[in-house]
Amino acid sequence: MPMDAHDIEAMIKAAIPDAEVTIRDLAGDGDHYAATVISESFRGKSRVQQHQIVYQSLQGQMGGVLHALALQTGVPGA
């Protein structure tokens, strides 16, 4: 069963409360999404560390219920 974009956004915001999250369904199938996550908590962290934080927020759903997520992360104003 595909994952809903609102569920993805809610999981990310639960783990990163100050995050600005934008989710796009890339294929219209509920399996392939793009997410942009902007958070002050990413400041000073490498891009890999930022992505790890987001993936952790998805609580193991990547590769299972959530098949693909193209991820862009950053800090406000950058």
Backbone torsions as a table, in degrees:
resi	resn	phi	psi	omega
1	MET	NA	126.2	-178.5
2	PRO	-63.9	160.0	179.2
3	MET	-96.6	138.3	-179.2
4	ASP	-81.0	142.7	-179.7
5	ALA	-57.6	-36.7	179.8
6	HIS	-66.3	-33.6	177.5
7	ASP	-67.6	-41.3	178.4
8	ILE	-61.5	-48.5	179.9
9	GLU	-59.6	-44.0	-178.9
10	ALA	-63.2	-40.4	179.8
11	MET	-65.7	-41.8	179.7
12	ILE	-65.6	-45.7	-178.5
13	LYS	-67.4	-29.8	177.1
14	ALA	-65.6	-36.8	-179.2
15	ALA	-86.9	-27.8	-178.0
16	ILE	-130.5	80.8	-170.7
17	PRO	-57.6	-30.4	-177.9
18	ASP	-88.6	3.8	-173.5
19	ALA	-69.9	139.7	166.3
20	GLU	-96.1	118.8	-173.3
21	VAL	-120.6	129.6	173.6
22	THR	-124.0	125.3	-179.5
23	ILE	-117.1	133.9	174.9
24	ARG	-125.5	135.0	175.2
25	ASP	-85.5	109.8	-172.3
26	LEU	-74.1	-33.0	-173.7
27	ALA	-116.7	-3.1	-178.7
28	GLY	73.6	14.1	-176.0
29	ASP	-111.0	0.6	-179.3
30	GLY	72.1	11.4	-179.3
31	ASP	-118.4	-21.6	-174.2
32	HIS	-124.7	107.9	-176.0
33	TYR	-121.2	158.3	167.7
34	ALA	-119.5	137.1	179.5
35	ALA	-129.6	137.2	170.4
36	THR	-114.7	125.4	-177.5
37	VAL	-127.1	117.9	179.8
38	ILE	-114.5	126.9	-178.4
39	SER	-151.9	138.9	174.9
40	GLU	-62.1	-29.5	-178.4
41	SER	-66.1	-12.6	177.1
42	PHE	-82.4	-14.2	-176.2
43	ARG	-57.2	131.1	179.2
44	GLY	84.3	-2.6	179.2
45	LYS	-102.1	148.5	177.4
46	SER	-70.2	164.3	178.0
47	ARG	-59.5	-40.0	178.5
48	VAL	-61.9	-44.5	178.5
49	GLN	-62.8	-40.0	178.1
50	GLN	-60.9	-45.8	-179.8
51	HIS	-64.7	-39.3	178.6
52	GLN	-61.1	-39.9	178.5
53	ILE	-61.3	-44.6	-180.0
54	VAL	-65.5	-45.6	-179.8
55	TYR	-61.8	-38.2	176.9
56	GLN	-62.2	-35.5	-179.3
57	SER	-65.3	-22.0	-178.2
58	LEU	-85.8	3.0	169.6
59	GLN	49.0	48.9	174.4
60	GLY	78.9	8.5	-178.9
61	GLN	-77.8	-21.0	179.9
62	MET	-63.7	135.8	178.7
63	GLY	83.4	-10.6	177.2
64	GLY	-113.6	-101.3	178.8
65	VAL	-61.3	-39.4	178.4
66	LEU	-100.4	106.1	-172.5
67	HIS	-73.5	-47.1	-174.9
68	ALA	-145.3	137.1	177.4
69	LEU	-138.9	110.7	173.5
70	ALA	-81.4	121.2	-168.9
71	LEU	-117.7	130.3	171.1
72	GLN	-123.3	132.7	180.0
73	THR	-129.8	160.7	177.1
74	GLY	-178.1	-178.4	178.7
75	VAL	-108.6	155.5	179.5
76	PRO	-58.5	138.9	175.5
77	GLY	79.6	2.6	-178.2
78	ALA	-95.0	NA	NA
